[in-house]
């Protein structure tokens, strides 16, 4: 574990990077970005814009700007600010009341392509339909314990997503939520979660074979046993 204390002008106070090696993955290592917010986190749109403008780096997905937001805003407004800044970001929204994650918002707004990692609001209850669809540079999404449902196509075609941790309180993952995530090689289920059907994960039929607690329901759904599931090609292995 590598602890990084940062005093960047974007005013994020600390970042923890966890390096996880998995030999069966397409890539040799996974970087998990976690955040802890401080008293200087921007809580207005204007302050967020200023933090982005002042921060150094962000010229590539391998050198993202670490920036937080602690106020009330729509995620589309933040995406617009990020697009105008033209910087790749690791975005901490954990202490915010940001809204608009899927369900009715336009798919793949311009600024979404600059998101490398995101910590979602701690009070978020649902990740809606197509919330991060086509977010091609997203490598990590920190899903809070408050989330109980992940909507259909929520992370569809997030090509850089390598692993995901599903909190214990997530009761249901809708169809195609992680379909098209070609580099997804690890799924960590912290509880027993109902999966809509075999379209949820890439290689979903094989995932069901190793994960299903019992038989499949008439609607195609099944309950997956908690544990860590690893993918190599079209094959999944479970706990």
C-alpha positions in Angstrom: 0.0 0.0 0.0 1.3 3.4 -0.9 0.1 6.4 0.9 0.4 9.7 -0.9 -0.2 13.0 0.9 -0.8 15.8 -1.6 -0.9 19.5 -1.2 -1.9 20.2 -4.8 -3.7 23.4 -5.5 -6.9 21.5 -6.1 -6.9 21.1 -2.3 -7.5 17.4 -2.0 -5.7 16.5 1.2 -4.9 12.8 0.8 -5.0 9.9 -1.6 -4.4 6.2 -1.1 -3.3 4.0 -3.9 -3.7 0.3 -3.6 -1.7 -1.8 -6.0 -3.2 -5.2 -6.6 -1.5 -7.8 -8.8 -3.6 -10.5 -10.6 -1.8 -12.8 -13.0 -4.9 -13.8 -14.8 -5.9 -10.3 -15.7 -5.2 -8.7 -19.1 -3.1 -6.2 -17.3 -0.5 -7.0 -14.6 -1.7 -4.6 -11.9 -4.7 -2.6 -10.8 -4.6 0.8 -9.2 -7.4 1.7 -6.8 -7.8 5.3 -5.9 -9.4 6.2 -2.6 -10.0 9.7 -1.3 -10.5 11.5 2.0 -11.9 14.9 1.9 -10.8 17.9 4.0 -12.1 21.2 5.0 -10.8 22.9 1.9 -12.8 20.8 -0.6 -14.6 23.1 -3.1 -18.3 23.2 -2.4 -19.4 25.6 -5.1 -19.3 25.3 -8.9 -17.1 28.4 -9.1 -14.6 27.0 -6.6 -14.6 23.6 -8.5 -13.7 25.4 -11.7 -10.9 27.3 -10.0 -9.5 24.1 -8.5 -9.4 22.5 -11.9 -7.8 25.5 -13.5 -5.1 25.8 -10.8 -4.2 22.1 -10.7 -1.1 20.9 -12.4 -1.1 17.7 -14.5 -4.0 16.0 -16.1 -2.5 15.8 -19.5 -3.1 12.0 -19.8 -5.1 9.2 -18.0 -1.8 8.2 -16.4 -1.4 11.6 -14.8 -4.8 12.7 -13.6 -5.6 15.7 -11.5 -7.0 14.8 -8.1 -9.9 17.1 -7.4 -12.9 16.9 -5.0 -16.3 18.5 -4.7 -18.4 18.8 -1.6 -21.4 20.8 -2.6 -24.7 20.3 -4.4 -24.7 20.2 -8.2 -25.6 18.0 -11.1 -22.9 15.7 -12.4 -23.5 17.1 -15.9 -22.4 20.5 -14.7 -19.2 19.1 -13.3 -18.6 17.2 -16.5 -18.9 20.4 -18.4 -16.4 22.1 -16.2 -14.0 19.2 -16.6 -14.4 19.3 -20.4 -13.6 23.0 -20.5 -10.5 22.4 -18.4 -9.5 19.6 -20.7 -7.8 17.7 -17.9 -8.0 14.0 -16.9 -9.3 13.8 -13.3 -9.6 11.5 -10.4 -12.8 12.9 -8.9 -13.9 12.6 -5.3 -17.6 13.3 -4.8 -17.9 11.2 -1.6 -18.8 14.2 0.6 -21.1 15.9 -2.0 -24.8 15.8 -2.8 -24.2 15.6 -6.6 -27.2 14.2 -8.5 -27.9 13.0 -12.0 -26.1 9.7 -12.2 -28.0 8.1 -15.1 -31.8 7.7 -15.8 -32.7 10.5 -18.2 -29.4 12.3 -18.6 -27.7 12.2 -22.0 -25.3 9.4 -22.5 -21.5 10.0 -22.6 -21.3 13.8 -22.2 -18.0 15.3 -23.3 -16.4 15.6 -19.9 -17.1 12.0 -19.0 -14.1 10.9 -21.2 -11.8 12.7 -18.9 -12.8 10.7 -15.8 -10.1 8.3 -14.7 -11.5 7.4 -11.3 -14.5 8.5 -9.2 -15.6 8.2 -5.6 -19.4 8.4 -5.7 -21.4 10.4 -3.1 -21.8 8.6 0.3 -25.6 9.3 0.2 -26.2 7.9 -3.2 -28.8 5.1 -3.2 -28.9 4.1 -6.9 -26.6 4.3 -9.9 -29.0 4.8 -12.7 -29.3 3.7 -16.3 -26.3 4.5 -18.5 -24.7 6.5 -15.7 -21.2 5.9 -16.9 -21.8 4.3 -20.3 -18.9 4.8 -22.6 -16.7 6.3 -20.0 -13.7 4.9 -21.8 -10.9 6.0 -19.5 -12.6 5.1 -16.2 -10.4 2.7 -14.3 -12.0 2.8 -10.9 -15.4 3.6 -9.4 -15.7 3.6 -5.6 -19.3 2.6 -4.9 -20.5 3.6 -1.4 -22.3 1.3 1.0 -25.5 3.4 0.6 -26.0 2.1 -3.0 -28.7 -0.6 -3.2 -29.1 -0.9 -7.0 -27.0 -0.6 -10.1 -29.1 0.2 -13.2 -28.9 -1.3 -16.7 -26.0 -0.3 -18.9 -24.6 1.7 -15.9 -21.0 1.0 -16.7 -21.5 -0.4 -20.2 -18.4 -0.2 -22.4 -16.1 1.3 -19.8 -13.2 -0.1 -21.6 -10.5 0.7 -19.0 -12.4 -0.7 -16.0 -10.4 -3.6 -14.6 -12.1 -4.4 -11.3 -15.1 -3.5 -9.4 -16.2 -3.9 -5.7 -19.9 -4.3 -5.2 -20.9 -3.3 -1.6 -22.9 -5.6 0.6 -26.1 -3.4 0.4 -26.4 -3.7 -3.4 -29.5 -5.9 -3.8 -29.8 -5.8 -7.5 -27.6 -5.3 -10.6 -29.7 -4.7 -13.8 -29.0 -6.1 -17.3 -25.9 -5.2 -19.2 -24.6 -3.1 -16.3 -21.0 -4.1 -17.0 -21.3 -5.5 -20.5 -18.7 -4.3 -23.0 -16.1 -3.8 -20.1 -13.5 -5.8 -22.1 -10.7 -5.5 -19.5 -12.9 -6.3 -16.4 -11.0 -9.1 -14.7 -12.1 -9.0 -11.1 -15.5 -8.6 -9.4 -15.6 -8.4 -5.6 -19.1 -9.1 -4.3 -19.4 -8.1 -0.6 -22.8 -9.6 -0.2 -25.4 -11.9 -1.9 -26.6 -9.9 -4.9 -29.3 -10.6 -7.4 -28.0 -10.4 -10.9 -30.5 -9.6 -13.7 -29.2 -12.1 -16.3 -26.1 -13.3 -18.1 -25.7 -9.9 -19.8 -24.6 -8.1 -16.6 -20.9 -9.1 -16.9 -18.7 -10.0 -19.9 -18.7 -13.7 -20.2 -21.9 -13.7 -18.1 -22.9 -17.3 -18.8 -19.6 -18.5 -17.3 -20.0 -16.0 -14.4 -23.4 -17.5 -13.6 -22.0 -21.0 -13.6 -19.5 -20.2 -10.9 -21.5 -17.5 -8.9 -25.1 -18.6 -8.8 -26.3 -19.6 -5.3 -29.0 -21.9 -6.8 -31.0 -22.1 -10.0 -32.0 -19.3 -12.4 -35.4 -17.7 -12.0 -38.0 -17.6 -14.8 -36.9 -14.0 -15.6 -33.3 -15.1 -16.0 -32.1 -13.6 -12.7 -30.1 -15.4 -10.1 -28.5 -14.7 -6.7 -24.7 -14.6 -6.8 -22.7 -15.8 -3.8 -20.4 -13.2 -2.1 -16.8 -13.5 -2.8 -14.1 -12.5 -5.4 -14.5 -13.6 -9.0 -11.6 -13.5 -11.4 -11.8 -13.5 -15.2 -9.3 -14.8 -17.8 -10.6 -14.5 -21.4 -14.1 -15.9 -21.4 -13.6 -18.0 -18.2 -14.5 -17.0 -14.6 -13.3 -18.5 -11.4 -15.0 -18.0 -8.0 -14.5 -18.4 -4.3 
